[in-house]
Structures are given as C-alpha cells and as structure tokens.
Amino acid sequence: MLNAGGDVKVGLSSSLNLDLTINPDFSQAEADAQQINLDRFSLYFPERRNFFIENNDLFSNFGFSRIRPFFSRRIGIAKDLNGNSIENGIVAGARLSGKLNNNLRLGILSVQTEEDIANQIPATNNSVIAIQQKLFSRSNISFLLINKQATKDYSFLAKEDEFNRVIGIDYNLASKDNTWNGRYFIH
C-alpha cells in the first residue's frame, strides 16, 4: 500500500501564508524532555511539529497557563479504550495565517484526524479561527472560535461528545511605558 504525503506553502502576500499538508510525517520533530508530573494538572510542552509552529502565538496566547482553550499538541492524540494516550493520525490540514495589515492578524487552522474504530476514536475535524487587532501602542484585542467535531455519526459516541465548541475574547493591556499591564478574557 502506498503511503505518501506532502506539504505545500503558498505566500499569498509578504505577510500572509497558506500552508497545506496531507498525511504529514512528524518524525523529524524534536523529542520532549521527560518530566515527572505529580500534580493534577497536565504538562504543556511547547509545540514542535513544523506545521503548527508558524504564527502559533495567534492560536496559543488565549487564556493563561492553566486555562488554555486551544493547545495544538492535543491534535493527533486520543485516548484508547483503557484511557491511555495514543497517536491518532492526521489525514490533512490547512492553515492560513499572518498579517492582513499592520494592526490586524488572522489565523485559520483546520486539521482532519483519522478514525480508529477498534479504539472507538472518531474521525474529527479540529478548526480554529483567531483574529487579533492591535490597539494603542502595545495592547491588542483577540477573538477566538474553536470547533472540534466528529465528521460522521458513530454508534459508540455519546451525543454530548460529538462536538466541542469554544468562543472567546481576550484583551491584553500593555501601556507604552509598561506602567499598566493586564490580561482580561472571557471564553
């Protein structure tokens, strides 16, 4: 059986890119340092897969360290029937990201994962839209929409597990002289 894949990068302007991937191979991604986690919160390792790295701050700077509405490292990982984390293959992905002008940035990401019937893992589409508008000299306001949805009906999937959606707005305040700093968000 032929198992081929590839990546394409298209520059739509000097600061706006379209990236496409089919059957990506992340074998060249750097391995994470091993850490022992003795608390109830998950560890958040930095993203190392090339497809997800460029303009990653557009998607990942929402919330704060313990409340992250979107974490790209979860795409391609699922739980098997025993509750263990296993790889869930990525079929294809598309990302449009960059600046529309000096004050407005846009990020759109959509990734399709494989189904694994033996482990009761549905095929899902993971999509994110992020818009960031610069305000004043160093502040910005950002909008986020996340949709993770099974791509067809599965008998093993409960109705409430068919999709997960998050919408949010973040305001990052930073005065010109750094006197005032703050982060406000609602998701």
C-alpha positions as protocol buffer text, in pm:
chain_id: "A"
residue {
  index: 1
  type: MET
  ca { x: 0 y: 0 z: 0 }
}
residue {
  index: 2
  type: LEU
  ca { x: 133 y: 343 z: -97 }
}
residue {
  index: 3
  type: ASN
  ca { x: 160 y: 581 z: 198 }
}
residue {
  index: 4
  type: ALA
  ca { x: 265 y: 921 z: 65 }
}
residue {
  index: 5
  type: GLY
  ca { x: 221 y: 1270 z: 198 }
}
residue {
  index: 6
  type: GLY
  ca { x: 342 y: 1622 z: 144 }
}
residue {
  index: 7
  type: ASP
  ca { x: 339 y: 1984 z: 247 }
}
residue {
  index: 8
  type: VAL
  ca { x: 275 y: 2298 z: 42 }
}
residue {
  index: 9
  type: LYS
  ca { x: 341 y: 2660 z: 144 }
}
residue {
  index: 10
  type: VAL
  ca { x: 185 y: 2937 z: -64 }
}
residue {
  index: 11
  type: GLY
  ca { x: 275 y: 3301 z: 1 }
}
residue {
  index: 12
  type: LEU
  ca { x: -43 y: 3499 z: -59 }
}
residue {
  index: 13
  type: SER
  ca { x: 132 y: 3826 z: 33 }
}
residue {
  index: 14
  type: SER
  ca { x: 456 y: 3924 z: 202 }
}
residue {
  index: 15
  type: SER
  ca { x: 299 y: 3855 z: 543 }
}
residue {
  index: 16
  type: LEU
  ca { x: 13 y: 3610 z: 477 }
}
residue {
  index: 17
  type: ASN
  ca { x: 76 y: 3238 z: 410 }
}
residue {
  index: 18
  type: LEU
  ca { x: -136 y: 2937 z: 326 }
}
residue {
  index: 19
  type: ASP
  ca { x: 7 y: 2604 z: 443 }
}
residue {
  index: 20
  type: LEU
  ca { x: -139 y: 2270 z: 336 }
}
residue {
  index: 21
  type: THR
  ca { x: -42 y: 1921 z: 449 }
}
residue {
  index: 22
  type: ILE
  ca { x: -159 y: 1575 z: 352 }
}
residue {
  index: 23
  type: ASN
  ca { x: -61 y: 1272 z: 560 }
}
residue {
  index: 24
  type: PRO
  ca { x: 208 y: 1468 z: 748 }
}
residue {
  index: 25
  type: ASP
  ca { x: 518 y: 1299 z: 885 }
}
residue {
  index: 26
  type: PHE
  ca { x: 625 y: 1449 z: 1216 }
}
residue {
  index: 27
  type: SER
  ca { x: 911 y: 1203 z: 1270 }
}
residue {
  index: 28
  type: GLN
  ca { x: 1165 y: 1486 z: 1245 }
}
residue {
  index: 29
  type: ALA
  ca { x: 1009 y: 1677 z: 1535 }
}
residue {
  index: 30
  type: GLU
  ca { x: 1239 y: 1715 z: 1833 }
}
residue {
  index: 31
  type: ALA
  ca { x: 1155 y: 1490 z: 2129 }
}
residue {
  index: 32
  type: ASP
  ca { x: 1033 y: 1643 z: 2456 }
}
residue {
  index: 33
  type: ALA
  ca { x: 1237 y: 1635 z: 2773 }
}
residue {
  index: 34
  type: GLN
  ca { x: 1099 y: 1382 z: 3019 }
}
residue {
  index: 35
  type: GLN
  ca { x: 927 y: 1527 z: 3324 }
}
residue {
  index: 36
  type: ILE
  ca { x: 754 y: 1369 z: 3620 }
}
residue {
  index: 37
  type: ASN
  ca { x: 412 y: 1519 z: 3686 }
}
residue {
  index: 38
  type: LEU
  ca { x: 295 y: 1482 z: 4046 }
}
residue {
  index: 39
  type: ASP
  ca { x: 4 y: 1723 z: 4037 }
}
residue {
  index: 40
  type: ARG
  ca { x: -341 y: 1701 z: 3884 }
}
residue {
  index: 41
  type: PHE
  ca { x: -272 y: 1946 z: 3601 }
}
residue {
  index: 42
  type: SER
  ca { x: -144 y: 1845 z: 3259 }
}
residue {
  index: 43
  type: LEU
  ca { x: 205 y: 1939 z: 3148 }
}
residue {
  index: 44
  type: TYR
  ca { x: 217 y: 2171 z: 2850 }
}
residue {
  index: 45
  type: PHE
  ca { x: 516 y: 2103 z: 2629 }
}
residue {
  index: 46
  type: PRO
  ca { x: 589 y: 2351 z: 2351 }
}
residue {
  index: 47
  type: GLU
  ca { x: 470 y: 2265 z: 2001 }
}
residue {
  index: 48
  type: ARG
  ca { x: 748 y: 2110 z: 1792 }
}
residue {
  index: 49
  type: ARG
  ca { x: 565 y: 1997 z: 1478 }
}
residue {
  index: 50
  type: ASN
  ca { x: 654 y: 2228 z: 1189 }
}
residue {
  index: 51
  type: PHE
  ca { x: 300 y: 2257 z: 1053 }
}
residue {
  index: 52
  type: PHE
  ca { x: 174 y: 2402 z: 1382 }
}
residue {
  index: 53
  type: ILE
  ca { x: 469 y: 2631 z: 1468 }
}
residue {
  index: 54
  type: GLU
  ca { x: 445 y: 2932 z: 1233 }
}
residue {
  index: 55
  type: ASN
  ca { x: 227 y: 3209 z: 1384 }
}
residue {
  index: 56
  type: ASN
  ca { x: 147 y: 2970 z: 1671 }
}
residue {
  index: 57
  type: ASP
  ca { x: 108 y: 3268 z: 1907 }
}
residue {
  index: 58
  type: LEU
  ca { x: -211 y: 3364 z: 1720 }
}
residue {
  index: 59
  type: PHE
  ca { x: -375 y: 3043 z: 1843 }
}
residue {
  index: 60
  type: SER
  ca { x: -200 y: 2972 z: 2171 }
}
residue {
  index: 61
  type: ASN
  ca { x: -192 y: 3308 z: 2355 }
}
residue {
  index: 62
  type: PHE
  ca { x: -553 y: 3288 z: 2473 }
}
residue {
  index: 63
  type: GLY
  ca { x: -632 y: 3244 z: 2842 }
}
residue {
  index: 64
  type: PHE
  ca { x: -332 y: 3181 z: 3067 }
}
residue {
  index: 65
  type: SER
  ca { x: -106 y: 2890 z: 3164 }
}
residue {
  index: 66
  type: ARG
  ca { x: -371 y: 2683 z: 3347 }
}
residue {
  index: 67
  type: ILE
  ca { x: -663 y: 2780 z: 3123 }
}
residue {
  index: 68
  type: ARG
  ca { x: -585 y: 2725 z: 2757 }
}
residue {
  index: 69
  type: PRO
  ca { x: -885 y: 2696 z: 2529 }
}
residue {
  index: 70
  type: PHE
  ca { x: -665 y: 2574 z: 2241 }
}
residue {
  index: 71
  type: PHE
  ca { x: -349 y: 2365 z: 2262 }
}
residue {
  index: 72
  type: SER
  ca { x: -233 y: 2230 z: 1925 }
}
residue {
  index: 73
  type: ARG
  ca { x: -39 y: 1942 z: 2082 }
}
residue {
  index: 74
  type: ARG
  ca { x: -374 y: 1770 z: 2153 }
}
residue {
  index: 75
  type: ILE
  ca { x: -443 y: 1733 z: 1780 }
}
residue {
  index: 76
  type: GLY
  ca { x: -331 y: 1385 z: 1678 }
}
residue {
  index: 77
  type: ILE
  ca { x: -358 y: 1238 z: 2029 }
}
residue {
  index: 78
  type: ALA
  ca { x: -659 y: 1042 z: 2157 }
}
residue {
  index: 79
  type: LYS
  ca { x: -750 y: 805 z: 2441 }
}
residue {
  index: 80
  type: ASP
  ca { x: -784 y: 432 z: 2374 }
}
residue {
  index: 81
  type: LEU
  ca { x: -1039 y: 207 z: 2544 }
}
residue {
  index: 82
  type: ASN
  ca { x: -813 y: 178 z: 2852 }
}
residue {
  index: 83
  type: GLY
  ca { x: -773 y: 555 z: 2886 }
}
residue {
  index: 84
  type: ASN
  ca { x: -415 y: 559 z: 2757 }
}
residue {
  index: 85
  type: SER
  ca { x: -300 y: 834 z: 2522 }
}
residue {
  index: 86
  type: ILE
  ca { x: -227 y: 703 z: 2173 }
}
residue {
  index: 87
  type: GLU
  ca { x: -140 y: 859 z: 1840 }
}
residue {
  index: 88
  type: ASN
  ca { x: -439 y: 947 z: 1624 }
}
residue {
  index: 89
  type: GLY
  ca { x: -315 y: 1003 z: 1269 }
}
residue {
  index: 90
  type: ILE
  ca { x: -362 y: 1333 z: 1092 }
}
residue {
  index: 91
  type: VAL
  ca { x: -510 y: 1296 z: 743 }
}
residue {
  index: 92
  type: ALA
  ca { x: -475 y: 1655 z: 622 }
}
residue {
  index: 93
  type: GLY
  ca { x: -455 y: 2012 z: 741 }
}
residue {
  index: 94
  type: ALA
  ca { x: -473 y: 2370 z: 619 }
}
residue {
  index: 95
  type: ARG
  ca { x: -358 y: 2690 z: 786 }
}
residue {
  index: 96
  type: LEU
  ca { x: -395 y: 3050 z: 670 }
}
residue {
  index: 97
  type: SER
  ca { x: -201 y: 3285 z: 894 }
}
residue {
  index: 98
  type: GLY
  ca { x: -30 y: 3621 z: 901 }
}
residue {
  index: 99
  type: LYS
  ca { x: -95 y: 3993 z: 887 }
}
residue {
  index: 100
  type: LEU
  ca { x: -378 y: 4148 z: 688 }
}
residue {
  index: 101
  type: ASN
  ca { x: -236 y: 4493 z: 767 }
}
residue {
  index: 102
  type: ASN
  ca { x: -5 y: 4648 z: 1030 }
}
residue {
  index: 103
  type: ASN
  ca { x: -270 y: 4625 z: 1302 }
}
residue {
  index: 104
  type: LEU
  ca { x: -472 y: 4313 z: 1212 }
}
residue {
  index: 105
  type: ARG
  ca { x: -358 y: 3949 z: 1221 }
}
residue {
  index: 106
  type: LEU
  ca { x: -558 y: 3645 z: 1111 }
}
residue {
  index: 107
  type: GLY
  ca { x: -518 y: 3273 z: 1178 }
}
residue {
  index: 108
  type: ILE
  ca { x: -739 y: 2996 z: 1042 }
}
residue {
  index: 109
  type: LEU
  ca { x: -648 y: 2634 z: 1109 }
}
residue {
  index: 110
  type: SER
  ca { x: -835 y: 2318 z: 1010 }
}
residue {
  index: 111
  type: VAL
  ca { x: -699 y: 1966 z: 1068 }
}
residue {
  index: 112
  type: GLN
  ca { x: -871 y: 1635 z: 996 }
}
residue {
  index: 113
  type: THR
  ca { x: -780 y: 1326 z: 1202 }
}
residue {
  index: 114
  type: GLU
  ca { x: -837 y: 956 z: 1126 }
}
residue {
  index: 115
  type: GLU
  ca { x: -1095 y: 731 z: 1281 }
}
residue {
  index: 116
  type: ASP
  ca { x: -987 y: 427 z: 1484 }
}
residue {
  index: 117
  type: ILE
  ca { x: -1292 y: 205 z: 1520 }
}
residue {
  index: 118
  type: ALA
  ca { x: -1103 y: -58 z: 1724 }
}
residue {
  index: 119
  type: ASN
  ca { x: -1031 y: 203 z: 1994 }
}
residue {
  index: 120
  type: GLN
  ca { x: -1364 y: 387 z: 1946 }
}
residue {
  index: 121
  type: ILE
  ca { x: -1193 y: 706 z: 1828 }
}
residue {
  index: 122
  type: PRO
  ca { x: -1399 y: 905 z: 1577 }
}
residue {
  index: 123
  type: ALA
  ca { x: -1260 y: 1092 z: 1279 }
}
residue {
  index: 124
  type: THR
  ca { x: -1268 y: 1458 z: 1382 }
}
residue {
  index: 125
  type: ASN
  ca { x: -1220 y: 1797 z: 1229 }
}
residue {
  index: 126
  type: ASN
  ca { x: -1033 y: 2044 z: 1452 }
}
residue {
  index: 127
  type: SER
  ca { x: -1083 y: 2403 z: 1337 }
}
residue {
  index: 128
  type: VAL
  ca { x: -973 y: 2732 z: 1490 }
}
residue {
  index: 129
  type: ILE
  ca { x: -1021 y: 3094 z: 1384 }
}
residue {
  index: 130
  type: ALA
  ca { x: -821 y: 3365 z: 1560 }
}
residue {
  index: 131
  type: ILE
  ca { x: -827 y: 3738 z: 1488 }
}
residue {
  index: 132
  type: GLN
  ca { x: -600 y: 3985 z: 1667 }
}
residue {
  index: 133
  type: GLN
  ca { x: -643 y: 4364 z: 1642 }
}
residue {
  index: 134
  type: LYS
  ca { x: -367 y: 4588 z: 1775 }
}
residue {
  index: 135
  type: LEU
  ca { x: -488 y: 4872 z: 1998 }
}
residue {
  index: 136
  type: PHE
  ca { x: -291 y: 5177 z: 2109 }
}
residue {
  index: 137
  type: SER
  ca { x: 88 y: 5126 z: 2111 }
}
residue {
  index: 138
  type: ARG
  ca { x: 123 y: 4778 z: 2266 }
}
residue {
  index: 139
  type: SER
  ca { x: -224 y: 4643 z: 2352 }
}
residue {
  index: 140
  type: ASN
  ca { x: -447 y: 4411 z: 2149 }
}
residue {
  index: 141
  type: ILE
  ca { x: -788 y: 4251 z: 2148 }
}
residue {
  index: 142
  type: SER
  ca { x: -830 y: 3899 z: 2013 }
}
residue {
  index: 143
  type: PHE
  ca { x: -1124 y: 3682 z: 1910 }
}
residue {
  index: 144
  type: LEU
  ca { x: -1113 y: 3301 z: 1912 }
}
residue {
  index: 145
  type: LEU
  ca { x: -1352 y: 3038 z: 1777 }
}
residue {
  index: 146
  type: ILE
  ca { x: -1273 y: 2668 z: 1821 }
}
residue {
  index: 147
  type: ASN
  ca { x: -1474 y: 2378 z: 1679 }
}
residue {
  index: 148
  type: LYS
  ca { x: -1385 y: 2011 z: 1725 }
}
residue {
  index: 149
  type: GLN
  ca { x: -1644 y: 1786 z: 1569 }
}
residue {
  index: 150
  type: ALA
  ca { x: -1682 y: 1422 z: 1466 }
}
residue {
  index: 151
  type: THR
  ca { x: -1719 y: 1405 z: 1089 }
}
residue {
  index: 152
  type: LYS
  ca { x: -1990 y: 1138 z: 1090 }
}
residue {
  index: 153
  type: ASP
  ca { x: -2227 y: 958 z: 1327 }
}
residue {
  index: 154
  type: TYR
  ca { x: -2069 y: 686 z: 1540 }
}
residue {
  index: 155
  type: SER
  ca { x: -2273 y: 440 z: 1746 }
}
residue {
  index: 156
  type: PHE
  ca { x: -2006 y: 439 z: 2022 }
}
residue {
  index: 157
  type: LEU
  ca { x: -2003 y: 820 z: 2057 }
}
residue {
  index: 158
  type: ALA
  ca { x: -2241 y: 982 z: 2306 }
}
residue {
  index: 159
  type: LYS
  ca { x: -2444 y: 1274 z: 2172 }
}
residue {
  index: 160
  type: GLU
  ca { x: -2269 y: 1520 z: 2405 }
}
residue {
  index: 161
  type: ASP
  ca { x: -1924 y: 1404 z: 2280 }
}
residue {
  index: 162
  type: GLU
  ca { x: -1993 y: 1466 z: 1910 }
}
residue {
  index: 163
  type: PHE
  ca { x: -1855 y: 1820 z: 1923 }
}
residue {
  index: 164
  type: ASN
  ca { x: -1683 y: 2077 z: 2143 }
}
residue {
  index: 165
  type: ARG
  ca { x: -1701 y: 2450 z: 2070 }
}
residue {
  index: 166
  type: VAL
  ca { x: -1540 y: 2746 z: 2242 }
}
residue {
  index: 167
  type: ILE
  ca { x: -1572 y: 3115 z: 2164 }
}
residue {
  index: 168
  type: GLY
  ca { x: -1369 y: 3378 z: 2340 }
}
residue {
  index: 169
  type: ILE
  ca { x: -1239 y: 3733 z: 2356 }
}
residue {
  index: 170
  type: ASP
  ca { x: -908 y: 3832 z: 2516 }
}
residue {
  index: 171
  type: TYR
  ca { x: -785 y: 4184 z: 2587 }
}
residue {
  index: 172
  type: ASN
  ca { x: -414 y: 4227 z: 2654 }
}
residue {
  index: 173
  type: LEU
  ca { x: -336 y: 4563 z: 2808 }
}
residue {
  index: 174
  type: ALA
  ca { x: 21 y: 4694 z: 2793 }
}
residue {
  index: 175
  type: SER
  ca { x: 85 y: 5065 z: 2829 }
}
residue {
  index: 176
  type: LYS
  ca { x: 357 y: 5230 z: 2621 }
}
residue {
  index: 177
  type: ASP
  ca { x: 589 y: 5272 z: 2922 }
}
residue {
  index: 178
  type: ASN
  ca { x: 489 y: 4934 z: 3077 }
}
residue {
  index: 179
  type: THR
  ca { x: 326 y: 5104 z: 3378 }
}
residue {
  index: 180
  type: TRP
  ca { x: -1 y: 4921 z: 3316 }
}
residue {
  index: 181
  type: ASN
  ca { x: -15 y: 4552 z: 3231 }
}
residue {
  index: 182
  type: GLY
  ca { x: -312 y: 4320 z: 3238 }
}
residue {
  index: 183
  type: ARG
  ca { x: -500 y: 4044 z: 3068 }
}
residue {
  index: 184
  type: TYR
  ca { x: -876 y: 4014 z: 3060 }
}
residue {
  index: 185
  type: PHE
  ca { x: -1066 y: 3737 z: 2888 }
}
residue {
  index: 186
  type: ILE
  ca { x: -1396 y: 3559 z: 2867 }
}
residue {
  index: 187
  type: HIS
  ca { x: -1437 y: 3220 z: 2698 }
}
